């Protein structure tokens, strides 16, 4: 199963486009790149004596709450790859293991599979769908989002827009929002 997931993930990465604003789970991109982008944004605004407002959204357990329907949304992926991915997510179950023993298996209706090489890509593709309409000053690193705007009112509207979309898709609310 793991080998199949890796092969599928490698093929999908060749044909899907991940937003340039996404730094998490992207080859040759790290937290340093995200920090550098924010630093440049702040320095350029300081040089021009212009204000900039930032909001940081932490999507608590976001990958656990991705509705499976979002995983199948079109990213110009051939139907064959969508079918293969759906097979991996067909009738998913899980168990809980603890010192007292292992629970009975139960059905899982949302979220990406833990430990799967395909899961990070599926998660960022779902988030990428959300930022296609967003301002270029939206920066993502896995389940963390930074929004920036020159206007505090505009920033508040954008934060509210994210909250609304997350609520609409049944995703989690932000744990921390800092301006």
HUGISUL-V511613 format. One record per helix or strand. SS is the DSSP state (2 for helix, 1 for strand). FROM is the first residue (numbers start at 1). TO is the last residue. Records with the same first field share a line. If there is no record, write none. Layout:
SS = FROM-TO, FROM-TO
This chain:
2 = 2-15, 31-47, 62-64, 68-71, 79-88, 119-131, 152-168
1 = 22-22, 53-59, 67-67, 93-94, 97-98, 101-102, 106-107, 110-110, 138-141, 144-149, 174-178
